[in-house]
Amino acid sequence: MAGEIEHKDSLGSEQIIKPGDVGFMTAGSGVTHTERTPIAKRDNSEFNIHGYQIWVALPKEKEEIEP
């Protein structure tokens, strides 16, 4: 595995996800989020990143739960 990515969301969470890490969130009733290149890596150099972002739908009765 290689690289890292920065997760930020509308709940105020900020997390650097590195090789071997797992980030898990439940959005429920509307959390917005973004994954971006960390500021420390924004120096025009090239680097590899490999990862998965997997979405799992909540059961219908839980779609509007608190995040």
Rosetta constraint file for C-alpha pairs under 8 A:
AtomPair CA 1 CA 19 HARMONIC 5.39 0.50
AtomPair CA 1 CA 20 HARMONIC 7.32 0.50
AtomPair CA 1 CA 49 HARMONIC 7.60 0.50
AtomPair CA 1 CA 50 HARMONIC 6.27 0.50
AtomPair CA 1 CA 51 HARMONIC 7.79 0.50
AtomPair CA 2 CA 18 HARMONIC 7.77 0.50
AtomPair CA 2 CA 19 HARMONIC 5.83 0.50
AtomPair CA 2 CA 48 HARMONIC 6.09 0.50
AtomPair CA 2 CA 49 HARMONIC 5.17 0.50
AtomPair CA 2 CA 50 HARMONIC 5.93 0.50
AtomPair CA 3 CA 18 HARMONIC 6.56 0.50
AtomPair CA 3 CA 19 HARMONIC 6.68 0.50
AtomPair CA 3 CA 47 HARMONIC 6.77 0.50
AtomPair CA 3 CA 48 HARMONIC 5.58 0.50
AtomPair CA 3 CA 49 HARMONIC 4.21 0.50
AtomPair CA 3 CA 50 HARMONIC 6.75 0.50
AtomPair CA 4 CA 16 HARMONIC 6.70 0.50
AtomPair CA 4 CA 17 HARMONIC 5.54 0.50
AtomPair CA 4 CA 18 HARMONIC 4.59 0.50
AtomPair CA 4 CA 19 HARMONIC 6.73 0.50
AtomPair CA 4 CA 37 HARMONIC 7.43 0.50
AtomPair CA 4 CA 38 HARMONIC 7.44 0.50
AtomPair CA 4 CA 49 HARMONIC 6.41 0.50
AtomPair CA 5 CA 16 HARMONIC 5.73 0.50
AtomPair CA 5 CA 17 HARMONIC 5.32 0.50
AtomPair CA 5 CA 18 HARMONIC 6.84 0.50
AtomPair CA 5 CA 35 HARMONIC 6.24 0.50
AtomPair CA 5 CA 36 HARMONIC 5.77 0.50
AtomPair CA 5 CA 37 HARMONIC 5.35 0.50
AtomPair CA 5 CA 38 HARMONIC 5.97 0.50
AtomPair CA 6 CA 14 HARMONIC 7.12 0.50
AtomPair CA 6 CA 15 HARMONIC 5.72 0.50
AtomPair CA 6 CA 16 HARMONIC 4.44 0.50
AtomPair CA 6 CA 17 HARMONIC 6.13 0.50
AtomPair CA 6 CA 35 HARMONIC 5.38 0.50
AtomPair CA 6 CA 36 HARMONIC 5.24 0.50
AtomPair CA 6 CA 37 HARMONIC 6.04 0.50
AtomPair CA 6 CA 38 HARMONIC 5.26 0.50
AtomPair CA 7 CA 13 HARMONIC 7.64 0.50
AtomPair CA 7 CA 14 HARMONIC 5.57 0.50
AtomPair CA 7 CA 15 HARMONIC 5.13 0.50
AtomPair CA 7 CA 16 HARMONIC 6.22 0.50
AtomPair CA 7 CA 17 HARMONIC 7.19 0.50
AtomPair CA 7 CA 33 HARMONIC 7.13 0.50
AtomPair CA 7 CA 34 HARMONIC 5.80 0.50
AtomPair CA 7 CA 35 HARMONIC 4.59 0.50
AtomPair CA 7 CA 36 HARMONIC 6.72 0.50
AtomPair CA 8 CA 12 HARMONIC 6.87 0.50
AtomPair CA 8 CA 13 HARMONIC 5.54 0.50
AtomPair CA 8 CA 14 HARMONIC 4.51 0.50
AtomPair CA 8 CA 15 HARMONIC 6.64 0.50
AtomPair CA 8 CA 33 HARMONIC 5.64 0.50
AtomPair CA 8 CA 34 HARMONIC 5.53 0.50
AtomPair CA 8 CA 35 HARMONIC 6.62 0.50
AtomPair CA 9 CA 13 HARMONIC 5.49 0.50
AtomPair CA 9 CA 14 HARMONIC 6.90 0.50
AtomPair CA 9 CA 31 HARMONIC 6.79 0.50
AtomPair CA 9 CA 32 HARMONIC 5.59 0.50
AtomPair CA 9 CA 33 HARMONIC 4.04 0.50
AtomPair CA 9 CA 34 HARMONIC 6.38 0.50
AtomPair CA 10 CA 31 HARMONIC 5.81 0.50
AtomPair CA 10 CA 32 HARMONIC 5.37 0.50
AtomPair CA 10 CA 33 HARMONIC 6.31 0.50
AtomPair CA 11 CA 31 HARMONIC 7.03 0.50
AtomPair CA 16 CA 38 HARMONIC 7.48 0.50
AtomPair CA 17 CA 21 HARMONIC 5.87 0.50
AtomPair CA 17 CA 22 HARMONIC 7.24 0.50
AtomPair CA 17 CA 23 HARMONIC 7.06 0.50
AtomPair CA 26 CA 67 HARMONIC 5.68 0.50
AtomPair CA 27 CA 31 HARMONIC 5.09 0.50
AtomPair CA 27 CA 32 HARMONIC 7.91 0.50
AtomPair CA 27 CA 66 HARMONIC 7.75 0.50
AtomPair CA 27 CA 67 HARMONIC 4.91 0.50
AtomPair CA 28 CA 58 HARMONIC 7.90 0.50
AtomPair CA 28 CA 62 HARMONIC 7.22 0.50
AtomPair CA 28 CA 63 HARMONIC 5.42 0.50
AtomPair CA 28 CA 64 HARMONIC 5.01 0.50
AtomPair CA 28 CA 65 HARMONIC 4.78 0.50
AtomPair CA 28 CA 66 HARMONIC 5.56 0.50
AtomPair CA 28 CA 67 HARMONIC 4.81 0.50
AtomPair CA 29 CA 63 HARMONIC 6.78 0.50
AtomPair CA 29 CA 64 HARMONIC 4.45 0.50
AtomPair CA 29 CA 65 HARMONIC 5.71 0.50
AtomPair CA 29 CA 66 HARMONIC 5.86 0.50
AtomPair CA 29 CA 67 HARMONIC 6.24 0.50
AtomPair CA 30 CA 67 HARMONIC 7.34 0.50
AtomPair CA 31 CA 67 HARMONIC 6.74 0.50
AtomPair CA 37 CA 41 HARMONIC 6.47 0.50
AtomPair CA 37 CA 42 HARMONIC 6.78 0.50
AtomPair CA 38 CA 42 HARMONIC 6.75 0.50
AtomPair CA 41 CA 45 HARMONIC 7.55 0.50
AtomPair CA 58 CA 62 HARMONIC 5.96 0.50
AtomPair CA 58 CA 63 HARMONIC 5.68 0.50
AtomPair CA 59 CA 63 HARMONIC 6.44 0.50
